[in-house]
């Protein structure tokens, strides 16, 4: 891929304020992650609200998942080519319009259509990370990208109590009107306060590569997310898995032969990028596992002997501190990365997450215990999510920042999808009978906790293979700010 950089035509009358850029971009990231959480409290009620079968209303979640997986890498590549701010504004506009579409819906088709379009806004976080690399001073880059990366966990943790409160006290449409308003606010603030990056690659978009990646992801994630409903041994599920393998193999061969590929697989194969991406996959699993098991333990009847009999609002309040811990861990993560390198930070994060899950196996009988465990895991996630973008940006050319960050974000999402599917299988197979109904057994939750611990230890092992690198003043941000880089682009 050509690394030729061309300056944007946009010019700023005054140097941008780093604090403002960070605040605006982090807010945009939190808004997008909130959008993904808002629907959770009303999922059980959707069949009644939309007068449709539960198998159809489940697409309100699945459609967003599929659209986000497809949109994230494509938005990142388009941002590198045509302007990261431009693609960020497009994503936020899509979020605003789609949220309003869902807010106006009272039937299945507009609801699913709106949720599908909402998923197309998922590129906001990797685009924001890349804008930070281009615009911020080197000494601000570490803490800022850590906060931006952690906004995914912050929004997910804070969204549930907010959504549960609104769903319990107002009409469900209010959830999506709120999403539309926040999306519009993020759009306006980015438009007025965030400059367009001067770093672009230009060139032609790899349409065939985009279609191939989209086809492979849809097959893979559809099989993972719907396999439990269709049957893991059904022809449809197995056919989708086989289709994903065939499509990805063909796509990989095509990308290696393309001069300007959607994903530069040669760059992705560099040890620092490869092991950071594999670690992201494992951490995506660990992040989502705790968000699956804690709500169920809290809501199961007390008479089971291990359930706590709480409502959804309490569930949200229990998980909310995790989002705050993720946010507070971000600057600490940056300081450790500056002193010891992001590899060490990632390994510390993996150890903390593994310890949190190990503790959860023994502490799950009181609300305070679940708060403690979720906060410990949140701290580890904050460390890891702060280190991952620094590892990626430290190993890829400035012209590929958005695409590389988007691919890393995509792998986190795939890890979360695998966690959801694996946990669903375990909870469905390991059951106990209560009042004539089959409920997940206590041991099923402990097995998931053990798997979450194992996934974190796998991330620790993968991180140990990363090259040792210190993140100093000449790290990625310096490359983005380098006058030589800009001059080279202008001469080209």
Buried (B, 14 or more C-beta within 10 A) or exposed (E): BEEBBBBBEEEEEEEBEBEEBBBBBBBBBBBBBBBBBBBBBBEEEBBEBBEBEEEBBBBBBBBBBBBBBBBBBBBBBBBBBBBBBBBBBBBBBBBBBBBBBBBBBEEBEBBBBBBBBBBBBBBBBBBBBBBBBBBBEBBBBBBBBBBBBBBBBBBBBBBBBBBBBBBEEEEBBEBBBBBBBBBBBBBBBBBEBBBBBBBBBBBEBBEBBBBBBBBBBBBBBBBBBBBBBBEEEBEBBBEBBEBBEEBBEEBBEBBEEBEBBBBBBEBBEBEBBBBBBBBBBBBBBBBBBBBBBBBBBBBBBEEBEBBBEBEBBBBBBBBBBBBBBBBBBBBBBBBBBBEBBBBBBBBBBBBBBBBBBBBBBEBBEEBEBBBBBBBBBBBBBBBBBBBBBBBBBBBBBBBBBBBBBBBBBBBBBBBBBBBBBBBBBBBEEBEBEBEEEEBBBBEBBBBBBBBBBBBBBBBBBBBEEBEEBBBEEEBBBBBBBBEEBBEEBEEE
